[in-house]
Amino acid sequence: MATADQVKALVKSHAEGDDARFYSVAMQVAAKAARAGQERFAQDLRELVDSLRVSSRVASVASVVPVSQPRGEMASLLAVSYPQTRLVDLSLADDVHERLSTVLLEQRQRDRLVEHGLTPVHRILLMGPPGTGKTMSARALAGELGVPLFSIRLDGLITKFMGETASKLRLIFDALAQTRGVYLFDEVDALAGERSSLNDVGEIRRVLNSFLVFLERDESESLLVATTNHPQLLDSAVFRRFDSVIHYALPEPEVAKWVIRNRLAAFTLGHLSWVRVFEACGGLSHSEIAVAAETAAKKVVLSGREQITTADIVAALIDRSRQTPVTD
């Protein structure tokens, strides 16, 4: 059940009309209940919070319709969504969770920081292996702040014609200034690769230089999030343009346990040998572990059994490991 601090936070956020904080704490209570085995209560609470979020967002969605329905060239550059994901929904390492929470705090207290001549974090770079939660973190940031998520379509942005990509980049940064939101540059190494690469061409260098200039000049109230699976490919100048660089890693045992329990919250688990499960998780990302847990659940359902065992989960994890390509 809710801790004393969580109850006080719920009452305080309700009294102050801070819906985002209220929903965040409520989802923390739901997550705690799920970990304690109270799956029914956790699910009911999540559904209640989700329904309240939807009803409270109708007015805010109307304010971003002009950009959320881009026409012409903008339609090829931006994809818009309104995530309801929250930070508490994600299985993240403690240090990553803390860094993202700091970003949210600074964004929510923007006016207070500005009054003291300070600028809140608004450009963050997320680095780490595929499937470790980087893109989902961008969704959670948008959900927590109650703003739209604008995903940049790199296939529409990058062209082979001299100067065109830079001009399209300008359109995106103009949108950043005009409409507050979370703007996601997923797999940003396509834009910001090392300038000294032997295979590089002049146009790619110009694109990178333009991107660096736009990043440097960005003073919007939007949150710019870039992700990369290959930080070694990024030009060294890119890192200096971001206010915060957050490293994502493959899940530690406790995080892996959270992923499995969360994915199987609606199912009956036997007495699991977590030592065996953790051994089978080695080298797998958050998303791969979640897929393996779902595979184990489907096998049990189709076999007519009611309980998921250690053997079911371990077998699914081992099978997933075999499907995962080995990388250097």
Rosetta blueprint (number, residue, H / E / L):
1 M L
2 A L
3 T L
4 A H
5 D H
6 Q H
7 V H
8 K H
9 A H
10 L H
11 V H
12 K H
13 S H
14 H H
15 A H
16 E L
17 G L
18 D L
19 D H
20 A H
21 R H
22 F H
23 Y H
24 S H
25 V H
26 A H
27 M H
28 Q H
29 V H
30 A H
31 A H
32 K H
33 A H
34 A H
35 R H
36 A L
37 G L
38 Q L
39 E H
40 R H
41 F H
42 A H
43 Q H
44 D H
45 L H
46 R H
47 E H
48 L H
49 V H
50 D H
51 S H
52 L H
53 R H
54 V H
55 S H
56 S H
57 R L
58 V H
59 A H
60 S H
61 V H
62 A H
63 S L
64 V L
65 V H
66 P H
67 V H
68 S H
69 Q L
70 P L
71 R L
72 G H
73 E H
74 M H
75 A H
76 S H
77 L L
78 L E
79 A E
80 V E
81 S E
82 Y L
83 P L
84 Q L
85 T L
86 R L
87 L H
88 V H
89 D H
90 L L
91 S L
92 L L
93 A L
94 D H
95 D H
96 V H
97 H H
98 E H
99 R H
100 L H
101 S H
102 T H
103 V H
104 L H
105 L H
106 E H
107 Q H
108 R H
109 Q L
110 R H
111 D H
112 R H
113 L H
114 V H
115 E H
116 H L
117 G L
118 L L
119 T L
120 P L
121 V L
122 H L
123 R E
124 I E
125 L E
126 L E
127 M E
128 G L
129 P L
130 P L
131 G L
132 T L
133 G L
134 K H
135 T H
136 M H
137 S H
138 A H
139 R H
140 A H
141 L H
142 A H
143 G H
144 E H
145 L H
146 G L
147 V L
148 P L
149 L E
150 F E
151 S E
152 I E
153 R L
154 L H
155 D H
156 G H
157 L H
158 I L
159 T L
160 K L
161 F L
162 M L
163 G L
164 E H
165 T H
166 A H
167 S H
168 K H
169 L H
170 R H
171 L H
172 I H
173 F H
174 D H
175 A H
176 L H
177 A H
178 Q H
179 T L
180 R L
181 G L
182 V E
183 Y E
184 L E
185 F E
186 D L
187 E L
188 V H
189 D H
190 A H
191 L L
192 A L
193 G E
194 E L
195 R L
196 S L
197 S L
198 L L
199 N L
200 D L
201 V L
202 G H
203 E H
204 I H
205 R H
206 R H
207 V H
208 L H
209 N H
210 S H
211 F H
212 L H
213 V H
214 F H
215 L H
216 E H
217 R H
218 D L
219 E L
220 S L
221 E L
222 S L
223 L E
224 L E
225 V E
226 A E
227 T E
228 T E
229 N L
230 H L
231 P H
232 Q H
233 L H
234 L E
235 D L
236 S H
237 A H
238 V H
239 F H
240 R H
241 R L
242 F L
243 D L
244 S E
245 V E
246 I E
247 H E
248 Y L
249 A L
250 L L
251 P L
252 E L
253 P H
254 E H
255 V H
256 A H
257 K H
258 W H
259 V H
260 I H
261 R H
262 N H
263 R H
264 L L
265 A L
266 A L
267 F L
268 T E
269 L E
270 G L
271 H L
272 L L
273 S L
274 W H
275 V H
276 R H
277 V H
278 F H
279 E H
280 A H
281 C H
282 G L
283 G L
284 L L
285 S L
286 H H
287 S H
288 E H
289 I H
290 A H
291 V H
292 A H
293 A H
294 E H
295 T H
296 A H
297 A H
298 K H
299 K H
300 V H
301 V H
302 L H
303 S H
304 G L
305 R L
306 E L
307 Q E
308 I E
309 T L
310 T H
311 A H
312 D H
313 I H
314 V H
315 A H
316 A H
317 L H
318 I H
319 D H
320 R H
321 S H
322 R H
323 Q H
324 T L
325 P L
326 V L
327 T L
328 D L
